[in-house]
Amino acid sequence: MWVLLRGGSPFRTLLPLRGEWMGRRGVPRSLVPGPPRRRYRKEALPALDVPVLPVTATDIRQYLRTHGIPFQDGHSCLRAPSPFAGASQHKDHAGGTTSFSLFIDKTTGRFLCMASLAEGSWEDFQASVEGRGDATKEGVLLSKAPEPVDSEEVRRIWDRAVPLWELPDPQEAQLARVMFGLSKVTDDTLKRFSVRYLRPARSLVFPWFSPGGLGLRGLKLVGAEGQGDGVHYVETTIPRPGAFHNLFGLPLINRRDVEVVLTSRELDSLALNQSMGLPTLALPRGIACLPPALLPYLEQFRRIVLWLGDDLRSWEAAKLFARKLNPKRCSLVRPGDQQPRPLEALNQGLNLSRILRSALPAWHRSIVSFRQLREEVLGELSNVEQAAGVRWSRFPDLNRLLKGHRKGELTVFTGPTGSGKTTFISEYALDLCTQGVNTLWGSFEISNVRLARVMLTQFAVGRLEEQLDKYDEWADRFEDLPLYFMTFHGQQSIRTVIDTMQHAVYVYDICHVVIDNLQFMMGHEQLSTDRIAAQDYIVGAFRKFATDNSCHVTLVIHPRKEDDDKELQTASIFGSAKASQEADNVLILQDRRLVTGPGKRYLQVSKNRFDGDVGVFPLEFNKSSLTFSIPPKSKARLKKIKDDNGLVAKKPSSGKKGAVSQNSETCLDQAPNP
């Protein structure tokens, strides 16, 4: 008998549950190198014709009680007996008690069976429970195993790599240790974690084993490059980033371990385990993302210490991950001069035990005084540039005004129709995405295919129509970006959009959401026939989302209709003043060429809540690459103005609004008369 499960993906296969689980191509799992796992693909977030309320922990508990399924409440998951495990697997190793081997995520409802490694959505689980009858005779939708090409490449690289202590040239081994900072890491530690060295690539090879160490499922190659006085590590993962999630060091975890330290680099895990003897795990994607698929493997721990790095971005990531892991059991190591990365602390001879004891709790009931805030304030004062956020690489003048892109803020962006708002904001977001800012795009006005084509052209800085032979190369690099798209198009309910955004923040650790544009979302609101009131409600919802989820939201809003010979101002934003009041930043794309013919575009920062600097600077559109850049002459003039006059000296008024800094603190440029 078979059960067809709802919500199935075309990348999954329906496999029988009779006898032992079957691997790909009908090979018994015992002969397959590791258990079948999900072939992870970055897909667009689904758009539903009929809105479906997201599942909650209360809904899951009620469903399990209704169907008589016992369960245990965990930190981030509910545990229950698995209908996908064989009869012999229903009892734990201690004896006759029932083994609660099924983990159900409280937030998304996704499940993972530790005994059989079956996994799926909440809808999959419901369909299996409601239609299974005898669980040992039913079918279940399993995930597809990794591509054979990936498995072959993993095995080929692993066989070519050798342990450091087996290198024939002692000088080469010593050079490798110095290059990766492993001078104080012993051979026993490297052997315990099965770390090898790939001589042709001069890279360390860190293995990802399947749970229980049943097989080799992936590799991470780490190379070292000199960068000034420091070392820059270059990572390569096989399968490609996001294709397979695993925790480095997982096979060394004992079932009775109740405390673990999470790090963002494998090298740090080696140092911690050697110095402290504590269980340590390294996250597969560092501070970029903590995939919810890994939460069941962390459920056994009563205390989790996150020691992710020595900069402010690592600190922000630690706080975000703690919310996902349940902050009541999490402690965070605050970055500082005396609290660097674990490997650096080991090499500097610092006391790692003392640093771990100083870890701050991630949760407190309420803030009653400055005492609970003083450490975070010190962190921002000690890292002023990092506190300003991620800086743009393509728009240096935007850095001079906004200082950077920060989490938890709301940016409102507007400009005349046909001025290139979507093209500019796509490059604006792409710039941040290439620097590791996980981005979710909600394009309600143009299709995702067209948007992706524009962004790929901007990414390649040239038209690929004329060089199709390079398409696969650029597409592979573009696919590795932490970029996701919502599949909504046209008018959508704000509730549906917010639910999708919250799901993306939880699953993909999204830090930046772009909504293009607000007017397309207003048709479904039934609050009032007053469109102004509806817009105020939507802006308030996005403001609350940005604050509650520590996620930056960029909201594109069309301006109200005004005379063509007038430049747009903050008051030109369509609707009431609520949009500009709620926004932390207001950006206006000024386009004088729409009035006078050939001319310049300017980006005006008319509001900056971070430090108050506002102003305007020129943009130049490159049609072949669909990118905006600052004209070289204007760059030189901007630099000259700053050098000659210090902070700023106002130029004689030319009747142009927005030509100088509105608070007389910063002036980047003055828009010339067309």
Disulfide bonds with the S-S distance in Angstrom:
none
